[in-house]
Amino acid sequence: MERYRLASDGTPLRYQVQGSSTYGSVIDEQFQRSDGKASWRSAADAGEVMASGPALYASMGGSPLMDLIAVPALARAPQRRLPLFPSGSLQQQVLDRLTVQQAGRSLALQLMVHTGLGFEPGYLWATDEPVPRLFASLAPGYFSLVQEGWQAVLPQLEARQLAAQASLHLRQNPAGIFSS
């Protein structure tokens, strides 16, 4: 079970997830922001800090729901960056744009990269509009999540994403010193 409540700026005020992980461990996590404080509790840690202004939460045991919340919240934020609880910040950048078509419908999309959470960037596809919404999340060769009814465009999204990821890697590592 996953529950949340958003502030008027689209960032989480409350978040709760309970259940079991893929490997069977218990998930019981909570986050809350109120009265100028943010508090959280998960299997990894617990804490409380002073909090003012919009911010996101990095869930330890949740689903891609936090991506669904982060995409529009970051689009509204200055420099597309927001503080992240328990620590750090999350930034969103557009890498590519693409219009896909399926069954007589077309949809303008943008490939976004999230940095600031983990060792690797996170890639997401969102609608290409002033306040975008999450459309798809792909980890090529591992998993794909896409808006219902648009599964046929996954190969096209995967190819564009892999090309954008390779281009980003080359820009950040032009000499190839970190290549495998």
N, CA and C of each residue as an Amber inpcrd file, in Angstrom:
protein
   540
   0.8390000  -1.1640000   0.0000000   0.0000000   0.0000000   0.0000000
   0.8950000   1.2410000   0.0000000   0.5490000   2.1540000  -0.8390000
   1.3050000   3.3990000  -0.9340000   0.2990000   4.5500000  -0.9260000
   0.5250000   5.5180000  -0.0380000  -0.3730000   6.6700000   0.0880000
   0.4520000   7.9400000   0.1390000  -0.1260000   9.0190000  -0.3940000
   0.5720000  10.3020000  -0.3450000  -0.4240000  11.4440000  -0.3680000
   0.0520000  12.5940000   0.0850000  -0.7050000  13.8440000   0.0200000
   0.2780000  14.9200000  -0.4200000  -0.1190000  15.7240000  -1.3960000
   0.7640000  16.7470000  -1.9490000   0.4060000  18.1320000  -1.4360000
   1.4310000  18.9710000  -1.3510000   1.2420000  20.3920000  -1.0590000
   0.7680000  21.0800000  -2.3430000   0.3630000  22.3240000  -2.2510000
  -0.1050000  23.0530000  -3.4250000   0.9860000  23.2090000  -4.4810000
   2.2650000  23.1010000  -4.0970000   3.3680000  23.2020000  -5.0570000
   3.6960000  21.8560000  -5.7180000   2.9430000  20.8070000  -5.3750000
   3.1340000  19.4990000  -5.9900000   4.1680000  18.6170000  -5.3190000
   4.7400000  19.0580000  -4.2120000   5.7140000  18.2390000  -3.4870000
   5.0180000  17.5060000  -2.3420000   5.5920000  16.4030000  -1.8560000
   4.9050000  15.6060000  -0.8410000   4.8380000  16.2730000   0.5360000
   3.6470000  16.2460000   1.1010000   3.4440000  16.6200000   2.5070000
   3.5020000  15.3840000   3.3790000   2.8890000  14.3170000   2.8690000
   2.8750000  13.0330000   3.5740000   3.0850000  11.9250000   2.5600000
   3.7710000  10.8940000   3.0180000   4.0030000   9.7230000   2.1750000
   4.1200000   8.5180000   3.0850000   3.4820000   7.4180000   2.6920000
   3.5490000   6.1880000   3.4790000   3.5400000   5.0080000   2.5230000
   4.4140000   4.0540000   2.7680000   4.4140000   2.8170000   2.0000000
   4.5920000   1.6600000   2.9730000   3.7780000   0.6230000   2.7840000
   3.8490000  -0.5830000   3.6080000   3.6650000  -1.7780000   2.6930000
   4.3670000  -2.8400000   2.9960000   4.2360000  -4.0610000   2.2090000
   5.4880000  -4.8920000   2.2890000   5.7780000  -5.5850000   1.1800000
   6.9490000  -6.4490000   1.0900000   7.7420000  -6.0960000  -0.1520000
   9.0610000  -6.2060000  -0.0430000   9.9240000  -5.9520000  -1.1930000
   9.9010000  -7.1560000  -2.1300000  10.5530000  -7.0230000  -3.2540000
  10.6500000  -8.1150000  -4.2240000  11.2110000  -9.3700000  -3.5790000
  12.1230000  -9.2000000  -2.6460000  12.7710000 -10.3460000  -2.0000000
  12.1610000 -10.6990000  -0.6440000  11.0170000 -10.0970000  -0.3120000
  10.2800000 -10.4970000   0.8720000  10.5240000  -9.7190000   2.1420000
  11.4250000  -8.7520000   2.1360000  11.6440000  -7.9900000   3.3740000
  10.4800000  -7.0180000   3.5910000  10.2440000  -6.7110000   4.8450000
   9.1300000  -5.8370000   5.2130000   9.4710000  -4.3900000   4.8700000
   8.4960000  -3.7020000   4.2760000   8.6240000  -2.2670000   3.9940000
   7.5980000  -1.5450000   4.8530000   8.0650000  -0.6080000   5.6440000
   7.1990000   0.2340000   6.4680000   7.8900000   1.5900000   6.5770000
   7.4960000   2.5000000   5.7290000   8.1890000   3.7820000   5.6000000
   7.1910000   4.9260000   5.6630000   7.6250000   6.0200000   6.3000000
   6.7630000   7.2020000   6.4180000   7.5860000   8.4730000   6.2650000
   6.9640000   9.4720000   5.6800000   7.5540000  10.8060000   5.5530000
   6.4430000  11.8080000   5.8170000   6.7890000  12.9010000   6.4980000
   5.8080000  13.9530000   6.7600000   6.5080000  15.2980000   6.8460000
   5.8440000  16.3020000   6.2980000   6.3320000  17.6790000   6.3840000
   5.2120000  18.5240000   6.9650000   5.4780000  19.1660000   8.0980000
   4.4720000  20.0500000   8.7000000   5.1410000  20.9350000   9.7490000
   4.5420000  22.0780000   9.9860000   5.0160000  23.0160000  11.0090000
   6.5050000  23.3300000  10.8960000   6.9970000  23.4670000   9.6600000
   8.3920000  23.8230000   9.4510000   9.3860000  22.7090000   9.6810000
   8.9110000  21.4600000   9.7710000   9.7920000  20.3070000   9.9800000
   9.4680000  19.2060000   8.9760000  10.4680000  18.4260000   8.6520000
  10.2920000  17.2170000   7.8510000  10.8050000  16.0530000   8.6800000
  10.0320000  14.9710000   8.7120000  10.4560000  13.7820000   9.4570000
  10.2220000  12.5480000   8.5940000  11.0430000  11.5300000   8.8050000
  10.9380000  10.2970000   8.0440000  11.3630000   9.1320000   8.9100000
  10.8800000   7.9560000   8.5030000  11.2510000   6.7100000   9.1660000
  11.1960000   5.6050000   8.1200000  12.2940000   4.8600000   8.0040000
  12.3550000   3.7150000   7.0980000  13.2070000   2.6380000   7.7560000
  13.3780000   1.5220000   7.0770000  14.2430000   0.4640000   7.6130000
  15.6930000   0.9300000   7.6550000  16.0560000   1.9100000   6.8170000
  17.4400000   2.3880000   6.7510000  17.7590000   3.4320000   7.8040000
  16.8210000   4.3310000   8.0790000  17.0960000   5.3840000   9.0550000
  15.8220000   6.1160000   9.4430000  15.9880000   7.0470000  10.3400000
  14.8900000   7.9160000  10.7730000  15.5100000   9.2630000  11.1070000
  14.7150000  10.3050000  10.9710000  15.2490000  11.6150000  11.3010000
  14.2140000  12.7040000  11.2050000  14.6550000  13.8940000  11.6070000
  13.8070000  15.0790000  11.5540000  14.7200000  16.2830000  11.3450000
  14.3150000  17.1710000  10.4600000  15.0780000  18.3920000  10.1980000
  14.1110000  19.5510000  10.0220000  14.6300000  20.7520000  10.1820000
  13.8420000  21.9480000   9.8820000  13.6560000  21.9970000   8.3710000
  12.4810000  22.4110000   7.9220000  12.1750000  22.4130000   6.4910000
  11.3210000  23.6110000   6.1320000  11.7570000  24.3420000   5.1190000
  10.9330000  25.4300000   4.6040000  10.9960000  25.3910000   3.0930000
   9.8920000  25.6420000   2.4480000   9.8390000  25.6540000   0.9930000
   9.6550000  24.2730000   0.4010000   9.4890000  24.2350000  -0.9010000
   9.2590000  22.9600000  -1.5920000  10.4690000  22.0380000  -1.4820000
  10.2070000  20.7490000  -1.3770000  11.2630000  19.7300000  -1.3300000
  10.6480000  18.3850000  -1.6850000  11.4980000  17.4730000  -2.1140000
  11.0760000  16.1120000  -2.4440000  11.6130000  15.1440000  -1.3990000
  11.1300000  13.9190000  -1.4390000  11.5650000  12.8790000  -0.5180000
  12.1220000  11.6990000  -1.3140000  13.2540000  11.1620000  -0.8960000
  13.8570000   9.9850000  -1.5250000  13.4100000   8.7480000  -0.7660000
  12.4280000   8.0630000  -1.2860000  11.8880000   6.8640000  -0.6510000
  12.8480000   5.6950000  -0.7840000  12.9970000   4.9360000   0.2850000
  13.8470000   3.7380000   0.2620000  13.0990000   2.5300000  -0.2860000
  11.8140000   2.4150000   0.0000000  11.0950000   1.1940000  -0.3470000
   9.8990000   1.3820000  -1.2410000   9.7490000   2.5500000  -1.8150000
   8.5600000   2.8220000  -2.6080000   8.6830000   2.4250000  -4.0620000
   7.6400000   2.7050000  -4.7710000   7.5400000   2.4140000  -6.1970000
   7.9790000   3.6360000  -7.0060000   7.8120000   3.6160000  -8.3240000
   8.1140000   4.7970000  -9.1360000   7.1600000   5.9790000  -8.8870000
   6.3040000   5.8750000  -7.8890000   5.4010000   6.9660000  -7.5570000
   6.1560000   8.2720000  -7.3130000   7.3140000   8.1950000  -6.6840000
   8.0660000   9.4210000  -6.4210000   8.5290000  10.0940000  -7.7130000
   8.7790000   9.3090000  -8.7650000   9.0920000   9.9040000 -10.0740000
   7.8760000  10.6340000 -10.6210000   6.7060000  10.0490000 -10.4430000
   5.4580000  10.6660000 -10.8890000   5.2630000  12.0280000 -10.2240000
   5.6410000  12.1260000  -8.9630000   5.5340000  13.3750000  -8.2080000
   6.6570000  14.3360000  -8.6000000   7.8700000  13.8180000  -8.7620000
   9.0400000  14.6680000  -9.0090000   9.0080000  15.3780000 -10.3580000
   8.5460000  14.7100000 -11.4180000   8.6020000  15.3000000 -12.7650000
   7.9020000  16.6580000 -12.8220000   6.6380000  16.7830000 -12.4530000
   6.0050000  18.1090000 -12.5250000   6.5250000  19.0860000 -11.4730000
   6.8830000  18.5830000 -10.2730000   7.3910000  19.4760000  -9.2270000
   8.7150000  20.1090000  -9.6540000   9.5990000  19.3230000 -10.2450000
  10.8820000  19.8610000 -10.7080000  10.6990000  20.8110000 -11.8900000
   9.7190000  20.5560000 -12.7320000   9.4620000  21.4470000 -13.8740000
   9.0520000  22.8450000 -13.4000000   8.4100000  22.9330000 -12.2400000
   7.9720000  24.2200000 -11.6890000   9.0720000  24.9190000 -10.8970000
  10.1010000  24.1840000 -10.5070000  11.1300000  24.7030000  -9.5900000
  12.1710000  25.5470000 -10.3220000  12.7240000  26.5430000  -9.6330000
  13.8250000  27.3210000 -10.2160000  14.9930000  26.3980000 -10.5870000
  15.5290000  26.5810000 -11.7800000  16.6210000  25.7500000 -12.3030000
  16.2910000  24.2520000 -12.3020000  15.0120000  23.9210000 -12.2160000
  14.5640000  22.5140000 -12.1950000  15.3160000  21.7010000 -11.1380000
  15.4830000  22.2900000  -9.9680000  16.2080000  21.6460000  -8.8610000
  15.4050000  21.8670000  -7.5780000  15.3340000  20.8130000  -6.7550000
  14.6800000  20.9010000  -5.4480000  15.5090000  20.1730000  -4.4000000
  15.4590000  20.6850000  -3.1480000  16.0780000  19.9390000  -2.0490000
  15.4250000  18.5600000  -1.9360000  16.1720000  17.6320000  -1.3920000
  15.7360000  16.2530000  -1.2810000  15.9270000  15.7990000   0.1560000
  14.8850000  15.2640000   0.7670000  15.0030000  14.6890000   2.1050000
  15.2750000  13.2060000   1.9740000  16.1530000  12.6330000   2.7930000
  16.7800000  13.1870000   3.9600000  17.9180000  14.1660000   3.6810000
  18.5680000  14.1060000   2.4970000  19.6300000  15.0800000   2.2220000
  19.8520000  15.1730000   0.7190000  20.5190000  16.2380000   0.3020000
  20.8740000  16.4120000  -1.0960000  19.8600000  17.2320000  -1.8710000
  19.9370000  17.1040000  -3.1830000  18.9840000  17.7710000  -4.0650000
  18.8160000  16.9340000  -5.3190000  17.7050000  17.1350000  -5.9950000
  17.4040000  16.4290000  -7.2310000  17.2380000  17.4590000  -8.3260000
  17.8720000  17.2180000  -9.4800000  17.7880000  18.1340000 -10.6120000
  17.2690000  17.3750000 -11.8240000  16.5280000  18.0990000 -12.6600000
  15.9180000  17.5190000 -13.8550000  16.3860000  18.3040000 -15.0770000
  16.7840000  17.5760000 -16.1170000  17.2560000  18.1950000 -17.3540000
  16.6290000  17.4570000 -18.5320000  16.2580000  18.1890000 -19.5750000
  15.7140000  17.5830000 -20.7920000  16.8760000  17.2150000 -21.7080000
  16.9120000  15.9470000 -22.1490000  17.9690000  15.4720000 -23.0360000
  17.5350000  15.3610000 -24.4890000  16.2560000  15.0660000 -24.7230000
  15.7850000  14.8050000 -26.0770000  14.2760000  15.0320000 -26.1410000
  13.7990000  15.2530000 -27.3480000  12.3540000  15.3910000 -27.5780000
  11.9700000  14.4720000 -28.7270000  10.7600000  13.9430000 -28.6490000
  10.3030000  12.9720000 -29.6380000   8.7790000  12.9840000 -29.6640000
   8.2020000  12.9000000 -30.8550000   6.7540000  12.7190000 -30.9750000
   6.5080000  11.2830000 -31.4010000   5.6980000  10.5720000 -30.6310000
   5.3790000   9.1730000 -30.9300000   3.9450000   9.0930000 -31.4360000
   3.6930000   8.0580000 -32.2310000   2.3550000   7.8500000 -32.7720000
   1.9480000   6.4010000 -32.5600000   0.6780000   6.2380000 -32.2460000
   0.1260000   4.8960000 -32.0590000  -1.3790000   4.9670000 -32.2460000
  -1.9160000   4.0800000 -33.0620000  -3.3610000   3.9460000 -33.2830000
  -4.0170000   5.2950000 -33.5980000  -3.3740000   6.0640000 -34.4830000
  -3.9470000   7.3420000 -34.8960000  -3.7780000   8.4740000 -33.9010000
  -3.0870000   8.2270000 -32.8160000  -2.8320000   9.2730000 -31.8150000
  -1.3650000   9.6480000 -31.8610000  -1.0700000  10.9050000 -31.5630000
   0.3310000  11.3100000 -31.4330000   0.5080000  12.0230000 -30.1080000
   1.7330000  11.9200000 -29.5880000   2.0180000  12.5020000 -28.2850000
   3.4570000  13.0000000 -28.2750000   3.6370000  14.2660000 -27.9210000
   4.9750000  14.8560000 -27.8100000   5.5570000  14.4980000 -26.4470000
   6.7840000  13.9730000 -26.4800000   7.4530000  13.5260000 -25.2590000
   8.8130000  14.1780000 -25.1330000   9.3320000  14.1510000 -23.9210000
  10.6950000  14.5910000 -23.6600000  11.3870000  13.5730000 -22.7660000
  12.6330000  13.2890000 -23.1060000  13.4490000  12.4120000 -22.2860000
  14.1390000  13.2780000 -21.2490000  13.9330000  12.9500000 -19.9900000
  14.5160000  13.7160000 -18.8910000  15.5220000  12.8660000 -18.1430000
  16.5150000  13.5400000 -17.5900000  17.4700000  12.8620000 -16.7360000
  17.3920000  13.5070000 -15.3540000  17.3300000  12.6690000 -14.3300000
  17.3580000  13.1280000 -12.9350000  18.7430000  12.8180000 -12.3780000
  19.3690000  13.8280000 -11.7910000  20.6640000  13.6360000 -11.1410000
  20.5810000  14.1180000  -9.6990000  21.4100000  13.4910000  -8.8600000
  21.4510000  13.8660000  -7.4550000  20.9770000  12.7640000  -6.5370000
  20.4930000  11.6650000  -7.1030000  20.0030000  10.5410000  -6.3070000
  20.7130000   9.2810000  -6.7840000  21.5960000   8.7540000  -5.9960000
  22.3260000   7.5490000  -6.3790000  23.5620000   7.8740000  -7.2090000
  24.2270000   6.8230000  -7.6450000  25.4740000   6.9780000  -8.3910000
  25.2560000   7.1760000  -9.8850000  24.1140000   6.7920000 -10.3800000
  23.8100000   6.8870000 -11.8070000  22.6180000   7.8180000 -12.0260000
  22.5940000   8.5000000 -13.1600000  21.4200000   9.3150000 -13.4670000
  20.1890000   8.4250000 -13.6650000  19.0170000   9.0020000 -13.4280000
  17.7620000   8.3110000 -13.6940000  17.1200000   8.9090000 -14.9380000
  16.6590000   8.0630000 -15.8480000  16.0690000   8.5330000 -17.1000000
  14.5730000   8.2760000 -17.0920000  13.8140000   9.2760000 -17.5340000
  12.3540000   9.2070000 -17.5420000  11.8270000   9.8620000 -18.8040000
  10.7290000   9.3600000 -19.3140000  10.0280000  10.0000000 -20.4220000
   8.7810000  10.6820000 -19.8540000   8.5850000  11.9360000 -20.2450000
   7.4370000  12.7100000 -19.7560000   6.7840000  13.4100000 -20.9430000
   5.5440000  13.8150000 -20.7420000   4.8670000  14.5810000 -21.7880000
   5.5870000  15.9140000 -21.9620000   5.5800000  16.4170000 -23.1760000
   6.2710000  17.6680000 -23.4830000   5.2520000  18.8010000 -23.4160000
   5.0510000  19.2890000 -22.2200000   4.1180000  20.3890000 -21.9540000
   4.6660000  21.1830000 -20.7780000   4.1500000  22.4010000 -20.5360000
   4.7180000  23.2440000 -19.4690000   4.8220000  22.5490000 -18.1070000
   3.8070000  21.8060000 -17.7230000   3.8860000  20.9950000 -16.5050000
   3.7590000  19.5400000 -16.9610000   4.9080000  18.9010000 -17.2000000
   4.8830000  17.5450000 -17.7510000   4.3710000  16.5230000 -16.7500000
   3.9440000  15.3880000 -17.3080000   3.5650000  14.2540000 -16.4560000
   4.3550000  13.0420000 -16.9120000   4.6630000  12.1840000 -15.9900000
   5.4350000  10.9850000 -16.2750000   4.6940000  10.1320000 -17.3020000
   5.3950000   9.7000000 -18.3440000   4.8270000   8.8470000 -19.3900000
   5.4270000   7.4420000 -19.3400000   6.7510000   7.3480000 -19.1920000
   7.4060000   6.0420000 -19.1870000   8.7130000   6.1120000 -18.4090000
   9.1040000   4.9670000 -17.8850000  10.3870000   4.8090000 -17.2100000
  10.9970000   3.5180000 -17.7320000  12.2150000   3.6140000 -18.2830000
  12.8520000   2.4520000 -18.8970000  14.2350000   2.2240000 -18.3090000
  14.5340000   0.9960000 -18.0260000  15.8890000   0.5500000 -17.7320000
  16.1500000  -0.5450000 -18.7610000  16.6750000  -0.1650000 -19.9420000
  16.8010000  -1.1180000 -21.0450000  17.4410000  -2.4310000 -20.6270000
  16.7900000  -3.5240000 -21.0160000  17.2620000  -4.8590000 -20.6690000
  16.8020000  -5.3310000 -19.3080000  16.1400000  -4.4370000 -18.5590000
  15.7300000  -4.7850000 -17.1970000  14.2230000  -4.6220000 -16.9920000
  13.6890000  -3.4170000 -17.1820000  12.2520000  -3.2100000 -17.0230000
  11.7890000  -2.0080000 -17.8350000  10.4870000  -1.9560000 -18.0350000
   9.8820000  -0.7750000 -18.6480000   8.4840000  -0.5840000 -18.0810000
   8.1760000   0.6590000 -17.7840000   6.8430000   1.0610000 -17.3560000
   6.3960000   2.1340000 -18.3330000   5.1830000   2.0270000 -18.8490000
   4.6970000   3.0000000 -19.8250000   3.1980000   3.2050000 -19.6090000
   2.7450000   4.3850000 -19.9860000   1.3230000   4.6950000 -19.8700000
   0.5240000   3.6350000 -20.6290000  -0.5540000   3.1780000 -20.0320000
  -1.3680000   2.1270000 -20.6250000  -1.8140000   2.5030000 -22.0370000
  -1.7220000   1.5380000 -22.9340000  -2.1390000   1.7350000 -24.3080000
  -1.0260000   2.1890000 -25.2420000   0.1700000   2.4410000 -24.7070000
   1.2800000   2.9350000 -25.5200000   2.4570000   1.9600000 -25.5470000
   2.2490000   0.7060000 -25.2420000   3.3360000  -0.2630000 -25.1730000
   4.0910000  -0.4010000 -26.4940000   3.4230000  -0.1940000 -27.6170000
   4.0540000  -0.3700000 -28.9310000   5.1830000   0.6310000 -29.1800000
   5.2280000   1.7450000 -28.4740000   6.2870000   2.7460000 -28.7070000
   7.5400000   2.4730000 -27.8690000   7.5070000   1.4630000 -27.0170000
   8.6600000   1.1850000 -26.1550000   9.9680000   0.9610000 -26.9280000
   9.9850000   0.1980000 -28.0200000  11.2570000   0.0390000 -28.7510000
  11.8160000   1.3780000 -29.2640000  10.9540000   2.2660000 -29.7030000
  11.3830000   3.5880000 -30.1740000  11.9540000   4.4170000 -29.0200000
  11.2890000   4.3910000 -27.8750000  11.7870000   5.1200000 -26.7000000
  13.1210000   4.5480000 -26.2360000  13.2130000   3.2210000 -26.2200000
  14.4510000   2.5880000 -25.7580000  15.6310000   2.9720000 -26.6570000
  15.4360000   2.9520000 -27.9640000  16.5290000   3.2990000 -28.8800000
  16.9780000   4.7450000 -28.6830000  16.0300000   5.6580000 -28.5630000
  16.3940000   7.0710000 -28.3570000  17.0660000   7.2710000 -27.0170000
  16.5840000   6.5870000 -25.9880000  17.1680000   6.7330000 -24.6600000
  18.5980000   6.1950000 -24.6360000  18.8390000   5.0350000 -25.2340000
  20.1930000   4.4830000 -25.2520000  21.1590000   5.4110000 -25.9860000
  20.7080000   6.0140000 -27.0800000  21.5560000   6.9610000 -27.8140000
  21.8450000   8.1960000 -26.9660000  20.8330000   8.7120000 -26.2750000
  21.0190000   9.8930000 -25.4190000  21.9330000   9.5720000 -24.2390000
  21.7760000   8.3900000 -23.6550000  22.6330000   7.9840000 -22.5420000
  24.0910000   7.8860000 -23.0050000  24.3320000   7.3080000 -24.1740000
  25.6980000   7.1870000 -24.6910000  26.2910000   8.5620000 -24.9640000
  25.4880000   9.4610000 -25.5160000  25.9620000  10.8140000 -25.8100000
  26.2960000  11.5600000 -24.5160000  25.4500000  11.4330000 -23.5120000
  25.7020000  12.0780000 -22.2220000  26.9710000  11.5140000 -21.5880000
  27.1520000  10.2130000 -21.6560000  28.3480000   9.5800000 -21.0900000
  29.6050000  10.1080000 -21.7870000  29.5540000  10.2470000 -23.1160000
  30.7140000  10.7520000 -23.8550000  31.0090000  12.2120000 -23.5200000
  29.9600000  13.0220000 -23.3290000  30.1800000  14.4340000 -22.9750000
  30.8020000  14.5590000 -21.5990000  30.4090000  13.6850000 -20.6770000
  30.9300000  13.7580000 -19.3140000  32.2790000  13.0620000 -19.1810000
  32.6320000  12.2050000 -20.1260000  33.8360000  11.4040000 -20.0530000
  34.4960000  11.3410000 -21.4370000  34.9010000  12.4900000 -21.9810000
  35.3840000  12.5170000 -23.3700000  36.6210000  11.6820000 -23.6260000
  37.4810000  11.4990000 -22.6670000  38.6980000  10.7270000 -22.8850000
  38.4770000   9.2310000 -22.7280000  37.2960000   8.8380000 -22.2480000
  36.9940000   7.4210000 -22.0710000  37.7110000   6.7820000 -20.8970000
  38.1610000   7.5780000 -19.9390000  38.9560000   7.0250000 -18.8470000
  38.1560000   6.1550000 -17.8890000  36.8310000   6.2680000 -17.9270000
  36.0190000   5.4440000 -17.0350000  35.2760000   4.3660000 -17.7900000
  35.6610000   4.0890000 -19.0130000  34.9860000   3.0920000 -19.8300000
  35.2640000   1.6950000 -19.2970000  34.3150000   0.8300000 -19.5360000
  34.5250000  -0.5560000 -19.1110000  34.9640000  -1.3910000 -20.2870000
